[in-house]
Amino acid sequence: MASTEEHFHRVKELSIRLAHHIGLSNSEVEKLGLLAMLHDIGKAAIPDDVLEKPGSLNSEEWSLMKQHCEIGYRIAVATPEIAPIANFILYHHEHWDGSVYPFGLKKDEIPKLSRIFSIIDAYDVMIYSRPYR
């Protein structure tokens, strides 16, 4: 999917630029860039008919889609090269107010890089009208 690849590249560029702007360490910049490219790795286990559905997801499909964070976490933990970003993948959909999945974490319960990335991802989705539901 070209639009998915474009999304990954846009959020990586935005992540790195923002990370430098707010003074993150080189290690954090690197992790945030990696997170941008791999945040949705768990979607590899979600059926294509759900991922590519043109309309809104039903409750069963939405349940499947929400599993991608935990699936991505398990993939990352099992892969030494990306294990350092596993928790950031797990929590990349958490919102400051606790209103989103997977665990409804709030405020400082959410790892800093996940909080930063969540803003960047949401910005890209709003600007480029991705079919997220």
C-alpha positions in Angstrom: 0.0 0.0 0.0 1.7 3.2 -1.2 -0.3 5.4 1.2 0.8 3.4 4.2 4.5 3.6 3.1 4.1 7.3 2.6 2.5 7.7 6.0 5.5 5.9 7.6 8.0 8.2 5.9 6.0 11.4 6.7 5.7 10.5 10.4 9.4 9.5 10.6 10.4 12.9 9.1 8.1 14.8 11.4 9.2 12.7 14.4 12.9 13.4 13.9 12.3 17.1 13.2 10.2 17.5 16.3 12.6 15.4 18.4 15.5 17.7 17.5 13.4 20.8 18.0 12.4 19.8 21.6 15.9 18.7 22.5 15.6 15.0 22.8 18.8 13.0 23.2 20.3 11.3 20.1 19.1 8.0 21.5 15.5 9.2 21.9 15.7 10.7 18.4 16.8 7.3 17.0 14.1 5.4 18.9 11.4 7.9 17.8 12.4 7.5 14.2 12.3 3.7 14.5 9.0 3.9 16.2 7.6 6.0 13.3 8.6 3.3 10.8 7.4 0.3 12.9 4.5 1.6 15.0 2.0 -0.4 13.1 4.1 -3.6 12.6 1.3 -5.5 14.4 -1.0 -4.8 11.5 0.8 -7.5 9.6 -1.4 -10.0 11.6 -4.6 -8.2 10.8 -6.6 -9.6 7.8 -6.3 -7.5 4.6 -10.1 -7.3 4.3 -10.2 -5.4 7.6 -7.2 -3.2 6.9 -8.5 -2.3 3.4 -12.2 -2.0 4.2 -13.5 1.1 2.5 -16.2 1.8 5.1 -16.4 1.9 8.8 -15.3 -1.2 10.8 -18.0 -3.2 12.6 -17.4 -4.0 16.3 -15.7 -7.4 15.5 -13.4 -5.8 13.0 -12.6 -2.9 15.3 -11.7 -5.4 18.0 -9.3 -7.1 15.6 -7.8 -3.7 14.6 -7.2 -2.7 18.2 -5.0 -5.8 18.7 -2.3 -4.5 16.5 -0.6 -2.6 19.3 -0.2 -5.7 21.4 0.8 -7.9 18.4 3.4 -5.3 17.5 4.7 -5.3 21.0 5.1 -9.1 20.9 6.9 -8.9 17.6 9.3 -6.1 18.9 10.0 -8.0 22.1 11.0 -11.0 20.1 13.3 -9.0 17.8 16.4 -7.8 19.6 17.1 -5.0 17.1 13.7 -3.4 17.9 13.1 -4.6 21.4 14.1 -1.2 22.9 10.9 0.4 21.3 8.5 -2.4 22.2 6.7 -0.4 24.9 6.4 2.6 22.7 4.7 0.4 20.0 2.4 -1.0 22.6 1.3 2.5 23.9 1.3 4.5 20.6 -2.5 4.9 20.6 -2.9 6.0 24.2 -4.2 9.5 24.7 -3.3 11.9 27.5 -6.9 11.8 28.8 -7.0 8.0 28.9 -9.7 7.8 26.3 -8.1 5.4 23.8 -6.7 1.8 23.6 -5.1 -0.5 24.4 -5.1 0.2 28.2 -6.6 3.7 28.7 -3.4 5.0 30.3 -3.4 8.6 31.3 -0.8 11.4 31.4 2.6 10.4 32.6 1.6 6.7 32.7 2.2 6.8 28.9 5.9 6.7 27.9 7.2 10.0 26.7 8.0 8.8 23.2 4.6 7.2 22.8 3.0 10.5 23.8 5.1 12.4 21.3 4.5 9.9 18.5 0.7 9.8 19.2 0.5 13.5 18.4 2.5 13.2 15.2 0.5 10.2 14.0 -2.8 12.0 14.7 -1.6 15.1 12.9 -0.6 13.0 9.8 -4.0 11.2 9.9 -5.9 14.5 10.0 -3.8 16.2 7.3 -3.8 13.3 4.9 -7.3 11.9 5.7 -6.2 8.3 6.2 -9.1 5.9 6.4 -8.6 5.2 10.1 -11.8 4.7 12.0 
